[in-house]
Amino acid sequence: MVRFYCSVFLGALSLLVLPVDGAMAAPLTIIEPSPPAEETAISRDSFDLVSISQQVQSLLQTARTINNSGDAATALVQIDQAVALVQLLPIGEERDRLLAPTGSYLIELKALDQALAIAQAMTDDTYGNTGNLRTQLEVALTKAYIQTGQTPQAVQLIQSLNLDGRDFYWMVAVEALANQGDVEEAVNLFENVKDKDNLLFTDVDGNAITHAYIGAGQFAAAQNFLAQHPISDPY
């Protein structure tokens, strides 16, 4: 099955981050009758979420500005501080919503191992509610590993996923390899796709590999591949 909505197992992960300088200002205290303890907890949680969300967005924007000036190392420090803030939140949907853009920006900065740690810190319980944010991050990371010549890391990432829907990630990797001309490696990884009856996998990867062969002038190889792996919808 395609992994967009499959359940995965997730171990707890501690990220190495830099401490955030300074402390958050406490909300203004108003003298009034004390609300029930439950209401107080909810109010405090809401304040913390809004405050942390705003600070994370500010840190990511600062990181982008710093990186645009050519100082990637300092930009990463800002992102580390953002991660530290996010981890103050309980594991769940809102935490994942802040981790996702943080991981995406780490991919932009080519800090792929740190982005992987972010993906692994996200929970599988909120796939539907958060629009498959973890899946999207893992897909982007798989492509980034391949595009930077780190195919073994992409393979290791996919193999680490304890999923029935792992074939979806093989499809992503095969297509990425074929699109950048690494056709032989693409064919090798294509053999890892077990669900050959899934037309999505065979059509996407089959077309990508065929076009890669044709683009390289290997017409006989393209015909041979198609003979072994027929495509239902060639384009």
mmCIF file of the C-alpha atoms, coordinates in Angstrom:
data_MODEL
# 
_entry.id   MODEL 
# 
loop_
_atom_site.group_PDB 
_atom_site.id 
_atom_site.type_symbol 
_atom_site.label_atom_id 
_atom_site.label_alt_id 
_atom_site.label_comp_id 
_atom_site.label_asym_id 
_atom_site.label_entity_id 
_atom_site.label_seq_id 
_atom_site.pdbx_PDB_ins_code 
_atom_site.Cartn_x 
_atom_site.Cartn_y 
_atom_site.Cartn_z 
_atom_site.occupancy 
_atom_site.B_iso_or_equiv 
_atom_site.pdbx_formal_charge 
_atom_site.auth_seq_id 
_atom_site.auth_comp_id 
_atom_site.auth_asym_id 
_atom_site.auth_atom_id 
_atom_site.pdbx_PDB_model_num 
ATOM 1   C CA . MET A 1 1   ? 0.000   0.000  0.000   1.00 0.00 ? 1   MET A CA 1 
ATOM 2   C CA . VAL A 1 2   ? 1.025   3.596  -0.490  1.00 0.00 ? 2   VAL A CA 1 
ATOM 3   C CA . ARG A 1 3   ? 2.331   4.848  2.801   1.00 0.00 ? 3   ARG A CA 1 
ATOM 4   C CA . PHE A 1 4   ? 0.396   8.169  2.984   1.00 0.00 ? 4   PHE A CA 1 
ATOM 5   C CA . TYR A 1 5   ? -1.808  6.843  5.717   1.00 0.00 ? 5   TYR A CA 1 
ATOM 6   C CA . CYS A 1 6   ? -0.087  3.753  7.088   1.00 0.00 ? 6   CYS A CA 1 
ATOM 7   C CA . SER A 1 7   ? 0.856   3.357  10.731  1.00 0.00 ? 7   SER A CA 1 
ATOM 8   C CA . VAL A 1 8   ? 4.471   3.102  11.712  1.00 0.00 ? 8   VAL A CA 1 
ATOM 9   C CA . PHE A 1 9   ? 6.280   2.354  14.926  1.00 0.00 ? 9   PHE A CA 1 
ATOM 10  C CA . LEU A 1 10  ? 8.336   5.210  16.397  1.00 0.00 ? 10  LEU A CA 1 
ATOM 11  C CA . GLY A 1 11  ? 10.918  5.119  19.138  1.00 0.00 ? 11  GLY A CA 1 
ATOM 12  C CA . ALA A 1 12  ? 11.633  8.082  21.348  1.00 0.00 ? 12  ALA A CA 1 
ATOM 13  C CA . LEU A 1 13  ? 14.405  10.281 20.029  1.00 0.00 ? 13  LEU A CA 1 
ATOM 14  C CA . SER A 1 14  ? 16.471  12.918 21.750  1.00 0.00 ? 14  SER A CA 1 
ATOM 15  C CA . LEU A 1 15  ? 17.889  15.613 19.494  1.00 0.00 ? 15  LEU A CA 1 
ATOM 16  C CA . LEU A 1 16  ? 21.123  17.394 20.278  1.00 0.00 ? 16  LEU A CA 1 
ATOM 17  C CA . VAL A 1 17  ? 20.305  21.097 20.245  1.00 0.00 ? 17  VAL A CA 1 
ATOM 18  C CA . LEU A 1 18  ? 21.793  24.273 21.541  1.00 0.00 ? 18  LEU A CA 1 
ATOM 19  C CA . PRO A 1 19  ? 20.158  25.983 24.518  1.00 0.00 ? 19  PRO A CA 1 
ATOM 20  C CA . VAL A 1 20  ? 18.008  29.012 23.933  1.00 0.00 ? 20  VAL A CA 1 
ATOM 21  C CA . ASP A 1 21  ? 19.404  32.200 25.445  1.00 0.00 ? 21  ASP A CA 1 
ATOM 22  C CA . GLY A 1 22  ? 17.073  33.924 27.861  1.00 0.00 ? 22  GLY A CA 1 
ATOM 23  C CA . ALA A 1 23  ? 13.729  32.863 29.236  1.00 0.00 ? 23  ALA A CA 1 
ATOM 24  C CA . MET A 1 24  ? 10.215  33.523 27.953  1.00 0.00 ? 24  MET A CA 1 
ATOM 25  C CA . ALA A 1 25  ? 8.412   36.381 29.665  1.00 0.00 ? 25  ALA A CA 1 
ATOM 26  C CA . ALA A 1 26  ? 5.621   35.244 31.948  1.00 0.00 ? 26  ALA A CA 1 
ATOM 27  C CA . PRO A 1 27  ? 2.075   36.406 31.078  1.00 0.00 ? 27  PRO A CA 1 
ATOM 28  C CA . LEU A 1 28  ? 0.734   39.461 32.920  1.00 0.00 ? 28  LEU A CA 1 
ATOM 29  C CA . THR A 1 29  ? -0.803  38.523 36.275  1.00 0.00 ? 29  THR A CA 1 
ATOM 30  C CA . ILE A 1 30  ? -4.260  39.998 36.951  1.00 0.00 ? 30  ILE A CA 1 
ATOM 31  C CA . ILE A 1 31  ? -5.704  39.942 40.451  1.00 0.00 ? 31  ILE A CA 1 
ATOM 32  C CA . GLU A 1 32  ? -9.026  38.134 40.210  1.00 0.00 ? 32  GLU A CA 1 
ATOM 33  C CA . PRO A 1 33  ? -10.684 35.033 41.650  1.00 0.00 ? 33  PRO A CA 1 
ATOM 34  C CA . SER A 1 34  ? -8.624  31.980 40.863  1.00 0.00 ? 34  SER A CA 1 
ATOM 35  C CA . PRO A 1 35  ? -10.087 29.837 38.050  1.00 0.00 ? 35  PRO A CA 1 
ATOM 36  C CA . PRO A 1 36  ? -10.371 26.073 38.428  1.00 0.00 ? 36  PRO A CA 1 
ATOM 37  C CA . ALA A 1 37  ? -7.044  24.265 38.117  1.00 0.00 ? 37  ALA A CA 1 
ATOM 38  C CA . GLU A 1 38  ? -8.124  22.595 34.856  1.00 0.00 ? 38  GLU A CA 1 
ATOM 39  C CA . GLU A 1 39  ? -8.910  25.959 33.221  1.00 0.00 ? 39  GLU A CA 1 
ATOM 40  C CA . THR A 1 40  ? -5.586  27.346 34.402  1.00 0.00 ? 40  THR A CA 1 
ATOM 41  C CA . ALA A 1 41  ? -3.712  24.444 32.821  1.00 0.00 ? 41  ALA A CA 1 
ATOM 42  C CA . ILE A 1 42  ? -5.562  24.873 29.515  1.00 0.00 ? 42  ILE A CA 1 
ATOM 43  C CA . SER A 1 43  ? -4.897  28.629 29.495  1.00 0.00 ? 43  SER A CA 1 
ATOM 44  C CA . ARG A 1 44  ? -1.205  28.112 30.217  1.00 0.00 ? 44  ARG A CA 1 
ATOM 45  C CA . ASP A 1 45  ? -0.928  25.429 27.530  1.00 0.00 ? 45  ASP A CA 1 
ATOM 46  C CA . SER A 1 46  ? -2.564  27.720 24.968  1.00 0.00 ? 46  SER A CA 1 
ATOM 47  C CA . PHE A 1 47  ? -0.228  30.566 25.870  1.00 0.00 ? 47  PHE A CA 1 
ATOM 48  C CA . ASP A 1 48  ? 2.818   28.316 25.622  1.00 0.00 ? 48  ASP A CA 1 
ATOM 49  C CA . LEU A 1 49  ? 1.755   27.001 22.210  1.00 0.00 ? 49  LEU A CA 1 
ATOM 50  C CA . VAL A 1 50  ? 1.204   30.472 20.763  1.00 0.00 ? 50  VAL A CA 1 
ATOM 51  C CA . SER A 1 51  ? 4.388   31.842 22.290  1.00 0.00 ? 51  SER A CA 1 
ATOM 52  C CA . ILE A 1 52  ? 6.550   28.917 21.170  1.00 0.00 ? 52  ILE A CA 1 
ATOM 53  C CA . SER A 1 53  ? 5.022   28.922 17.688  1.00 0.00 ? 53  SER A CA 1 
ATOM 54  C CA . GLN A 1 54  ? 5.774   32.620 17.274  1.00 0.00 ? 54  GLN A CA 1 
ATOM 55  C CA . GLN A 1 55  ? 9.332   32.225 18.521  1.00 0.00 ? 55  GLN A CA 1 
ATOM 56  C CA . VAL A 1 56  ? 9.985   29.240 16.244  1.00 0.00 ? 56  VAL A CA 1 
ATOM 57  C CA . GLN A 1 57  ? 8.702   31.107 13.202  1.00 0.00 ? 57  GLN A CA 1 
ATOM 58  C CA . SER A 1 58  ? 10.864  34.081 14.117  1.00 0.00 ? 58  SER A CA 1 
ATOM 59  C CA . LEU A 1 59  ? 13.962  31.897 14.522  1.00 0.00 ? 59  LEU A CA 1 
ATOM 60  C CA . LEU A 1 60  ? 13.371  30.182 11.176  1.00 0.00 ? 60  LEU A CA 1 
ATOM 61  C CA . GLN A 1 61  ? 12.931  33.537 9.450   1.00 0.00 ? 61  GLN A CA 1 
ATOM 62  C CA . THR A 1 62  ? 16.131  34.798 11.068  1.00 0.00 ? 62  THR A CA 1 
ATOM 63  C CA . ALA A 1 63  ? 17.911  31.626 9.968   1.00 0.00 ? 63  ALA A CA 1 
ATOM 64  C CA . ARG A 1 64  ? 16.776  32.178 6.385   1.00 0.00 ? 64  ARG A CA 1 
ATOM 65  C CA . THR A 1 65  ? 17.991  35.773 6.425   1.00 0.00 ? 65  THR A CA 1 
ATOM 66  C CA . ILE A 1 66  ? 21.358  34.768 7.885   1.00 0.00 ? 66  ILE A CA 1 
ATOM 67  C CA . ASN A 1 67  ? 21.763  31.930 5.397   1.00 0.00 ? 67  ASN A CA 1 
ATOM 68  C CA . ASN A 1 68  ? 20.978  34.264 2.503   1.00 0.00 ? 68  ASN A CA 1 
ATOM 69  C CA . SER A 1 69  ? 23.875  36.404 3.670   1.00 0.00 ? 69  SER A CA 1 
ATOM 70  C CA . GLY A 1 70  ? 26.178  33.394 3.336   1.00 0.00 ? 70  GLY A CA 1 
ATOM 71  C CA . ASP A 1 71  ? 26.491  32.297 6.966   1.00 0.00 ? 71  ASP A CA 1 
ATOM 72  C CA . ALA A 1 72  ? 24.982  28.798 6.980   1.00 0.00 ? 72  ALA A CA 1 
ATOM 73  C CA . ALA A 1 73  ? 26.653  27.835 10.266  1.00 0.00 ? 73  ALA A CA 1 
ATOM 74  C CA . THR A 1 74  ? 24.957  30.625 12.212  1.00 0.00 ? 74  THR A CA 1 
ATOM 75  C CA . ALA A 1 75  ? 21.688  29.848 10.460  1.00 0.00 ? 75  ALA A CA 1 
ATOM 76  C CA . LEU A 1 76  ? 21.904  26.301 11.787  1.00 0.00 ? 76  LEU A CA 1 
ATOM 77  C CA . VAL A 1 77  ? 22.361  27.669 15.311  1.00 0.00 ? 77  VAL A CA 1 
ATOM 78  C CA . GLN A 1 78  ? 19.041  29.499 14.943  1.00 0.00 ? 78  GLN A CA 1 
ATOM 79  C CA . ILE A 1 79  ? 17.371  26.292 13.779  1.00 0.00 ? 79  ILE A CA 1 
ATOM 80  C CA . ASP A 1 80  ? 18.824  24.364 16.712  1.00 0.00 ? 80  ASP A CA 1 
ATOM 81  C CA . GLN A 1 81  ? 17.259  26.928 19.026  1.00 0.00 ? 81  GLN A CA 1 
ATOM 82  C CA . ALA A 1 82  ? 13.932  26.512 17.236  1.00 0.00 ? 82  ALA A CA 1 
ATOM 83  C CA . VAL A 1 83  ? 14.107  22.735 17.731  1.00 0.00 ? 83  VAL A CA 1 
ATOM 84  C CA . ALA A 1 84  ? 14.828  23.216 21.431  1.00 0.00 ? 84  ALA A CA 1 
ATOM 85  C CA . LEU A 1 85  ? 11.699  25.335 21.778  1.00 0.00 ? 85  LEU A CA 1 
ATOM 86  C CA . VAL A 1 86  ? 9.509   22.879 19.886  1.00 0.00 ? 86  VAL A CA 1 
ATOM 87  C CA . GLN A 1 87  ? 10.582  20.084 22.194  1.00 0.00 ? 87  GLN A CA 1 
ATOM 88  C CA . LEU A 1 88  ? 9.067   21.977 25.111  1.00 0.00 ? 88  LEU A CA 1 
ATOM 89  C CA . LEU A 1 89  ? 5.682   20.993 23.676  1.00 0.00 ? 89  LEU A CA 1 
ATOM 90  C CA . PRO A 1 90  ? 4.116   17.596 24.352  1.00 0.00 ? 90  PRO A CA 1 
ATOM 91  C CA . ILE A 1 91  ? 4.377   15.009 21.590  1.00 0.00 ? 91  ILE A CA 1 
ATOM 92  C CA . GLY A 1 92  ? 1.463   15.397 19.214  1.00 0.00 ? 92  GLY A CA 1 
ATOM 93  C CA . GLU A 1 93  ? -0.057  17.257 16.305  1.00 0.00 ? 93  GLU A CA 1 
ATOM 94  C CA . GLU A 1 94  ? 0.972   20.819 17.187  1.00 0.00 ? 94  GLU A CA 1 
ATOM 95  C CA . ARG A 1 95  ? 4.542   19.735 17.864  1.00 0.00 ? 95  ARG A CA 1 
ATOM 96  C CA . ASP A 1 96  ? 4.680   17.999 14.482  1.00 0.00 ? 96  ASP A CA 1 
ATOM 97  C CA . ARG A 1 97  ? 3.324   21.082 12.737  1.00 0.00 ? 97  ARG A CA 1 
ATOM 98  C CA . LEU A 1 98  ? 6.331   23.029 13.985  1.00 0.00 ? 98  LEU A CA 1 
ATOM 99  C CA . LEU A 1 99  ? 8.870   20.254 13.414  1.00 0.00 ? 99  LEU A CA 1 
ATOM 100 C CA . ALA A 1 100 ? 7.855   19.796 9.765   1.00 0.00 ? 100 ALA A CA 1 
ATOM 101 C CA . PRO A 1 101 ? 8.939   23.229 8.437   1.00 0.00 ? 101 PRO A CA 1 
ATOM 102 C CA . THR A 1 102 ? 12.048  23.041 10.605  1.00 0.00 ? 102 THR A CA 1 
ATOM 103 C CA . GLY A 1 103 ? 13.011  19.756 8.966   1.00 0.00 ? 103 GLY A CA 1 
ATOM 104 C CA . SER A 1 104 ? 12.238  21.119 5.508   1.00 0.00 ? 104 SER A CA 1 
ATOM 105 C CA . TYR A 1 105 ? 14.515  24.084 6.038   1.00 0.00 ? 105 TYR A CA 1 
ATOM 106 C CA . LEU A 1 106 ? 17.295  21.803 7.275   1.00 0.00 ? 106 LEU A CA 1 
ATOM 107 C CA . ILE A 1 107 ? 16.999  19.964 3.948   1.00 0.00 ? 107 ILE A CA 1 
ATOM 108 C CA . GLU A 1 108 ? 17.369  23.284 2.126   1.00 0.00 ? 108 GLU A CA 1 
ATOM 109 C CA . LEU A 1 109 ? 20.569  23.866 4.096   1.00 0.00 ? 109 LEU A CA 1 
ATOM 110 C CA . LYS A 1 110 ? 21.783  20.350 3.150   1.00 0.00 ? 110 LYS A CA 1 
ATOM 111 C CA . ALA A 1 111 ? 21.813  19.413 6.852   1.00 0.00 ? 111 ALA A CA 1 
ATOM 112 C CA . LEU A 1 112 ? 20.275  16.071 5.943   1.00 0.00 ? 112 LEU A CA 1 
ATOM 113 C CA . ASP A 1 113 ? 21.231  14.062 9.015   1.00 0.00 ? 113 ASP A CA 1 
ATOM 114 C CA . GLN A 1 114 ? 19.673  16.723 11.241  1.00 0.00 ? 114 GLN A CA 1 
ATOM 115 C CA . ALA A 1 115 ? 16.556  16.681 9.059   1.00 0.00 ? 115 ALA A CA 1 
ATOM 116 C CA . LEU A 1 116 ? 16.421  12.907 9.470   1.00 0.00 ? 116 LEU A CA 1 
ATOM 117 C CA . ALA A 1 117 ? 16.483  13.331 13.250  1.00 0.00 ? 117 ALA A CA 1 
ATOM 118 C CA . ILE A 1 118 ? 13.553  15.734 12.950  1.00 0.00 ? 118 ILE A CA 1 
ATOM 119 C CA . ALA A 1 119 ? 11.551  13.240 10.868  1.00 0.00 ? 119 ALA A CA 1 
ATOM 120 C CA . GLN A 1 120 ? 12.228  10.471 13.360  1.00 0.00 ? 120 GLN A CA 1 
ATOM 121 C CA . ALA A 1 121 ? 11.095  12.716 16.207  1.00 0.00 ? 121 ALA A CA 1 
ATOM 122 C CA . MET A 1 122 ? 7.673   13.197 14.620  1.00 0.00 ? 122 MET A CA 1 
ATOM 123 C CA . THR A 1 123 ? 4.873   10.922 15.740  1.00 0.00 ? 123 THR A CA 1 
ATOM 124 C CA . ASP A 1 124 ? 2.922   8.564  13.515  1.00 0.00 ? 124 ASP A CA 1 
ATOM 125 C CA . ASP A 1 125 ? -0.314  9.303  15.355  1.00 0.00 ? 125 ASP A CA 1 
ATOM 126 C CA . THR A 1 126 ? -1.021  12.529 13.464  1.00 0.00 ? 126 THR A CA 1 
ATOM 127 C CA . TYR A 1 127 ? -0.506  11.562 9.831   1.00 0.00 ? 127 TYR A CA 1 
ATOM 128 C CA . GLY A 1 128 ? -4.105  12.248 8.859   1.00 0.00 ? 128 GLY A CA 1 
ATOM 129 C CA . ASN A 1 129 ? -4.554  15.349 10.984  1.00 0.00 ? 129 ASN A CA 1 
ATOM 130 C CA . THR A 1 130 ? -1.358  17.011 9.792   1.00 0.00 ? 130 THR A CA 1 
ATOM 131 C CA . GLY A 1 131 ? -1.647  16.169 6.098   1.00 0.00 ? 131 GLY A CA 1 
ATOM 132 C CA . ASN A 1 132 ? 1.022   13.475 6.097   1.00 0.00 ? 132 ASN A CA 1 
ATOM 133 C CA . LEU A 1 133 ? 3.705   15.936 7.204   1.00 0.00 ? 133 LEU A CA 1 
ATOM 134 C CA . ARG A 1 134 ? 6.110   13.226 8.287   1.00 0.00 ? 134 ARG A CA 1 
ATOM 135 C CA . THR A 1 135 ? 5.639   11.367 4.999   1.00 0.00 ? 135 THR A CA 1 
ATOM 136 C CA . GLN A 1 136 ? 6.309   14.553 3.043   1.00 0.00 ? 136 GLN A CA 1 
ATOM 137 C CA . LEU A 1 137 ? 9.460   15.231 5.028   1.00 0.00 ? 137 LEU A CA 1 
ATOM 138 C CA . GLU A 1 138 ? 10.744  11.673 4.562   1.00 0.00 ? 138 GLU A CA 1 
ATOM 139 C CA . VAL A 1 139 ? 10.052  11.847 0.813   1.00 0.00 ? 139 VAL A CA 1 
ATOM 140 C CA . ALA A 1 140 ? 11.897  15.164 0.522   1.00 0.00 ? 140 ALA A CA 1 
ATOM 141 C CA . LEU A 1 141 ? 14.768  13.702 2.520   1.00 0.00 ? 141 LEU A CA 1 
ATOM 142 C CA . THR A 1 142 ? 14.949  10.601 0.305   1.00 0.00 ? 142 THR A CA 1 
ATOM 143 C CA . LYS A 1 143 ? 15.148  12.784 -2.802  1.00 0.00 ? 143 LYS A CA 1 
ATOM 144 C CA . ALA A 1 144 ? 17.723  15.075 -1.200  1.00 0.00 ? 144 ALA A CA 1 
ATOM 145 C CA . TYR A 1 145 ? 20.000  12.171 -0.294  1.00 0.00 ? 145 TYR A CA 1 
ATOM 146 C CA . ILE A 1 146 ? 19.876  10.931 -3.889  1.00 0.00 ? 146 ILE A CA 1 
ATOM 147 C CA . GLN A 1 147 ? 20.353  14.370 -5.424  1.00 0.00 ? 147 GLN A CA 1 
ATOM 148 C CA . THR A 1 148 ? 23.455  14.931 -3.306  1.00 0.00 ? 148 THR A CA 1 
ATOM 149 C CA . GLY A 1 149 ? 24.984  11.592 -4.263  1.00 0.00 ? 149 GLY A CA 1 
ATOM 150 C CA . GLN A 1 150 ? 24.094  9.881  -0.996  1.00 0.00 ? 150 GLN A CA 1 
ATOM 151 C CA . THR A 1 151 ? 22.020  7.020  -2.370  1.00 0.00 ? 151 THR A CA 1 
ATOM 152 C CA . PRO A 1 152 ? 23.204  4.597  0.356   1.00 0.00 ? 152 PRO A CA 1 
ATOM 153 C CA . GLN A 1 153 ? 21.768  6.954  2.987   1.00 0.00 ? 153 GLN A CA 1 
ATOM 154 C CA . ALA A 1 154 ? 18.466  7.040  1.094   1.00 0.00 ? 154 ALA A CA 1 
ATOM 155 C CA . VAL A 1 155 ? 18.408  3.249  0.967   1.00 0.00 ? 155 VAL A CA 1 
ATOM 156 C CA . GLN A 1 156 ? 19.217  3.049  4.681   1.00 0.00 ? 156 GLN A CA 1 
ATOM 157 C CA . LEU A 1 157 ? 16.388  5.465  5.465   1.00 0.00 ? 157 LEU A CA 1 
ATOM 158 C CA . ILE A 1 158 ? 13.884  3.404  3.478   1.00 0.00 ? 158 ILE A CA 1 
ATOM 159 C CA . GLN A 1 159 ? 15.052  0.134  4.989   1.00 0.00 ? 159 GLN A CA 1 
ATOM 160 C CA . SER A 1 160 ? 14.654  1.582  8.487   1.00 0.00 ? 160 SER A CA 1 
ATOM 161 C CA . LEU A 1 161 ? 10.939  2.109  7.915   1.00 0.00 ? 161 LEU A CA 1 
ATOM 162 C CA . ASN A 1 162 ? 9.026   -0.782 9.432   1.00 0.00 ? 162 ASN A CA 1 
ATOM 163 C CA . LEU A 1 163 ? 6.109   -0.502 7.048   1.00 0.00 ? 163 LEU A CA 1 
ATOM 164 C CA . ASP A 1 164 ? 3.932   -2.458 4.695   1.00 0.00 ? 164 ASP A CA 1 
ATOM 165 C CA . GLY A 1 165 ? 3.910   0.691  2.555   1.00 0.00 ? 165 GLY A CA 1 
ATOM 166 C CA . ARG A 1 166 ? 7.678   0.854  2.178   1.00 0.00 ? 166 ARG A CA 1 
ATOM 167 C CA . ASP A 1 167 ? 7.299   0.232  -1.574  1.00 0.00 ? 167 ASP A CA 1 
ATOM 168 C CA . PHE A 1 168 ? 6.083   3.813  -1.932  1.00 0.00 ? 168 PHE A CA 1 
ATOM 169 C CA . TYR A 1 169 ? 9.476   5.080  -0.817  1.00 0.00 ? 169 TYR A CA 1 
ATOM 170 C CA . TRP A 1 170 ? 11.264  2.730  -3.198  1.00 0.00 ? 170 TRP A CA 1 
ATOM 171 C CA . MET A 1 171 ? 9.140   4.238  -5.951  1.00 0.00 ? 171 MET A CA 1 
ATOM 172 C CA . VAL A 1 172 ? 10.236  7.736  -4.931  1.00 0.00 ? 172 VAL A CA 1 
ATOM 173 C CA . ALA A 1 173 ? 13.912  6.727  -4.845  1.00 0.00 ? 173 ALA A CA 1 
ATOM 174 C CA . VAL A 1 174 ? 13.797  4.910  -8.198  1.00 0.00 ? 174 VAL A CA 1 
ATOM 175 C CA . GLU A 1 175 ? 12.126  7.852  -9.898  1.00 0.00 ? 175 GLU A CA 1 
ATOM 176 C CA . ALA A 1 176 ? 14.644  10.312 -8.435  1.00 0.00 ? 176 ALA A CA 1 
ATOM 177 C CA . LEU A 1 177 ? 17.581  8.196  -9.628  1.00 0.00 ? 177 LEU A CA 1 
ATOM 178 C CA . ALA A 1 178 ? 16.137  7.750  -13.105 1.00 0.00 ? 178 ALA A CA 1 
ATOM 179 C CA . ASN A 1 179 ? 15.340  11.442 -13.450 1.00 0.00 ? 179 ASN A CA 1 
ATOM 180 C CA . GLN A 1 180 ? 18.947  12.386 -12.776 1.00 0.00 ? 180 GLN A CA 1 
ATOM 181 C CA . GLY A 1 181 ? 20.289  9.772  -15.192 1.00 0.00 ? 181 GLY A CA 1 
ATOM 182 C CA . ASP A 1 182 ? 21.434  7.080  -12.760 1.00 0.00 ? 182 ASP A CA 1 
ATOM 183 C CA . VAL A 1 183 ? 19.452  4.515  -14.698 1.00 0.00 ? 183 VAL A CA 1 
ATOM 184 C CA . GLU A 1 184 ? 21.354  1.368  -13.702 1.00 0.00 ? 184 GLU A CA 1 
ATOM 185 C CA . GLU A 1 185 ? 21.053  2.218  -10.011 1.00 0.00 ? 185 GLU A CA 1 
ATOM 186 C CA . ALA A 1 186 ? 17.382  2.993  -10.601 1.00 0.00 ? 186 ALA A CA 1 
ATOM 187 C CA . VAL A 1 187 ? 16.851  -0.448 -12.132 1.00 0.00 ? 187 VAL A CA 1 
ATOM 188 C CA . ASN A 1 188 ? 18.648  -2.088 -9.205  1.00 0.00 ? 188 ASN A CA 1 
ATOM 189 C CA . LEU A 1 189 ? 16.437  -0.336 -6.669  1.00 0.00 ? 189 LEU A CA 1 
ATOM 190 C CA . PHE A 1 190 ? 13.345  -1.082 -8.734  1.00 0.00 ? 190 PHE A CA 1 
ATOM 191 C CA . GLU A 1 191 ? 13.862  -4.731 -7.885  1.00 0.00 ? 191 GLU A CA 1 
ATOM 192 C CA . ASN A 1 192 ? 13.193  -3.835 -4.242  1.00 0.00 ? 192 ASN A CA 1 
ATOM 193 C CA . VAL A 1 193 ? 9.634   -2.860 -5.109  1.00 0.00 ? 193 VAL A CA 1 
ATOM 194 C CA . LYS A 1 194 ? 7.752   -5.990 -4.126  1.00 0.00 ? 194 LYS A CA 1 
ATOM 195 C CA . ASP A 1 195 ? 4.274   -4.857 -5.041  1.00 0.00 ? 195 ASP A CA 1 
ATOM 196 C CA . LYS A 1 196 ? 4.763   -5.087 -8.798  1.00 0.00 ? 196 LYS A CA 1 
ATOM 197 C CA . ASP A 1 197 ? 0.983   -5.405 -9.221  1.00 0.00 ? 197 ASP A CA 1 
ATOM 198 C CA . ASN A 1 198 ? 0.537   -1.819 -8.076  1.00 0.00 ? 198 ASN A CA 1 
ATOM 199 C CA . LEU A 1 199 ? 0.163   0.130  -11.327 1.00 0.00 ? 199 LEU A CA 1 
ATOM 200 C CA . LEU A 1 200 ? 1.209   3.367  -9.645  1.00 0.00 ? 200 LEU A CA 1 
ATOM 201 C CA . PHE A 1 201 ? 4.644   1.975  -8.817  1.00 0.00 ? 201 PHE A CA 1 
ATOM 202 C CA . THR A 1 202 ? 5.233   0.241  -12.139 1.00 0.00 ? 202 THR A CA 1 
ATOM 203 C CA . ASP A 1 203 ? 3.974   3.133  -14.246 1.00 0.00 ? 203 ASP A CA 1 
ATOM 204 C CA . VAL A 1 204 ? 5.842   5.902  -12.436 1.00 0.00 ? 204 VAL A CA 1 
ATOM 205 C CA . ASP A 1 205 ? 9.129   4.034  -12.161 1.00 0.00 ? 205 ASP A CA 1 
ATOM 206 C CA . GLY A 1 206 ? 8.787   2.222  -15.468 1.00 0.00 ? 206 GLY A CA 1 
ATOM 207 C CA . ASN A 1 207 ? 8.251   5.440  -17.367 1.00 0.00 ? 207 ASN A CA 1 
ATOM 208 C CA . ALA A 1 208 ? 11.097  7.177  -15.531 1.00 0.00 ? 208 ALA A CA 1 
ATOM 209 C CA . ILE A 1 209 ? 13.537  4.339  -16.248 1.00 0.00 ? 209 ILE A CA 1 
ATOM 210 C CA . THR A 1 210 ? 12.445  4.030  -19.886 1.00 0.00 ? 210 THR A CA 1 
ATOM 211 C CA . HIS A 1 211 ? 12.878  7.759  -20.453 1.00 0.00 ? 211 HIS A CA 1 
ATOM 212 C CA . ALA A 1 212 ? 16.287  7.640  -18.785 1.00 0.00 ? 212 ALA A CA 1 
ATOM 213 C CA . TYR A 1 213 ? 17.407  4.871  -21.135 1.00 0.00 ? 213 TYR A CA 1 
ATOM 214 C CA . ILE A 1 214 ? 16.078  6.767  -24.149 1.00 0.00 ? 214 ILE A CA 1 
ATOM 215 C CA . GLY A 1 215 ? 17.706  9.985  -22.973 1.00 0.00 ? 215 GLY A CA 1 
ATOM 216 C CA . ALA A 1 216 ? 21.024  8.154  -22.792 1.00 0.00 ? 216 ALA A CA 1 
ATOM 217 C CA . GLY A 1 217 ? 20.537  6.749  -26.286 1.00 0.00 ? 217 GLY A CA 1 
ATOM 218 C CA . GLN A 1 218 ? 20.141  3.196  -24.972 1.00 0.00 ? 218 GLN A CA 1 
ATOM 219 C CA . PHE A 1 219 ? 17.097  2.291  -27.045 1.00 0.00 ? 219 PHE A CA 1 
ATOM 220 C CA . ALA A 1 220 ? 17.653  -1.476 -26.945 1.00 0.00 ? 220 ALA A CA 1 
ATOM 221 C CA . ALA A 1 221 ? 17.918  -1.338 -23.151 1.00 0.00 ? 221 ALA A CA 1 
ATOM 222 C CA . ALA A 1 222 ? 14.666  0.623  -23.015 1.00 0.00 ? 222 ALA A CA 1 
ATOM 223 C CA . GLN A 1 223 ? 12.892  -1.986 -25.135 1.00 0.00 ? 223 GLN A CA 1 
ATOM 224 C CA . ASN A 1 224 ? 14.301  -4.815 -23.051 1.00 0.00 ? 224 ASN A CA 1 
ATOM 225 C CA . PHE A 1 225 ? 13.175  -3.163 -19.818 1.00 0.00 ? 225 PHE A CA 1 
ATOM 226 C CA . LEU A 1 226 ? 9.667   -2.622 -21.173 1.00 0.00 ? 226 LEU A CA 1 
ATOM 227 C CA . ALA A 1 227 ? 9.507   -6.239 -22.278 1.00 0.00 ? 227 ALA A CA 1 
ATOM 228 C CA . GLN A 1 228 ? 10.294  -7.361 -18.738 1.00 0.00 ? 228 GLN A CA 1 
ATOM 229 C CA . HIS A 1 229 ? 8.207   -4.689 -16.995 1.00 0.00 ? 229 HIS A CA 1 
ATOM 230 C CA . PRO A 1 230 ? 5.192   -3.725 -19.131 1.00 0.00 ? 230 PRO A CA 1 
ATOM 231 C CA . ILE A 1 231 ? 3.711   -0.303 -18.435 1.00 0.00 ? 231 ILE A CA 1 
ATOM 232 C CA . SER A 1 232 ? -0.041  0.134  -18.428 1.00 0.00 ? 232 SER A CA 1 
ATOM 233 C CA . ASP A 1 233 ? 0.059   3.869  -19.141 1.00 0.00 ? 233 ASP A CA 1 
ATOM 234 C CA . PRO A 1 234 ? 3.223   4.897  -21.044 1.00 0.00 ? 234 PRO A CA 1 
ATOM 235 C CA . TYR A 1 235 ? 3.810   8.606  -21.501 1.00 0.00 ? 235 TYR A CA 1 
# 
